[in-house]
Amino acid sequence: MATVLAFHAHPDDEVLLTGGTLAKLSAEGHRVVVVVACDGAMWAPNGRLDEFRASAAILGAARAEYLGYADSGHGPVFYPDPPGKTRFARADLAEAAGRLADIIREEQADLLLSYDARGGYGHRDHVKVHEVGARAAELTGVRVLEATVPRELAVIGSAVLRALRLARFTDQEARAAGTPGSAITHRVNVTRYAATKQAALAAHLTPVGGKGRSARLFRLAVALPAPVFAVLAGREWFAEPGIRVRSRHDRILL
């Protein structure tokens, strides 16, 4: 059995990007550890770490850790650091990677799940996850898979979400998101674990009960009939740096 460490930016990212994969790995007997960089205080003044821990437990994680940084926000405004914390996007790379590397070594992790270089859709904290994860991998030698989405699917998905008034991503932003399908090395069928993924998403009470487009999208995802959610969220994707893609078929992670 292996130890898999999933490194994420904010509470709920662990579900949205890798929830099915983590549930699958846990069910197969692997040790799953989830580390979140930020506390989620952009959504809730007291943070969302309790929601994160509840979600991680539903996914079967044996350990859930907070790296100690504050959310940086997304958009043109980059707020000053809050008292006693550094916004993750401003964090010293060596320091943040050192913190993550310490957990990787402590757990003797076999695999690190991180983010693609774009951070999915360009969020500054997501990009930082990629940078910190890559540096921590250099320090420890752990194998890395970068969570991503096929760029072609991102273009279609953003158009649908705009039509439903659930997101504002432009075609230009969507065409820069994720990873080209030809460069994705691992496609994971998590349909069997979709109900667990949906339950973990529902544990994030702050966005589910919030206001705005993102909150409406969360509520819709949680309220969908399980078979529909499984169709929409039953695949997860990863790219392994330095691996040449030879096949479009599913490949095992471990």
Protein Blocks (a to p, Z undefined) as FASTA:
>chain_A
ZZdddddfbehjlmmmmmmmmmmmmmnopacddddfbgolmmpmnbpklmmmmmmmmnop
abdcdehiacebjajbdcdddehiacfklpcfklmmmmmmmmmmmnopabdcdddfklon
opaklmmmmmmmmmmmmmnopacddddddfklmmmmmmmmmmnopafcdfklmmmgcjdf
klpcbdcdfklmmmmmmmmmmmmmmlmmmgcjklmmmmmmmmpcfklmmmmmmcccddde
hiacfbfbdcdfZZ
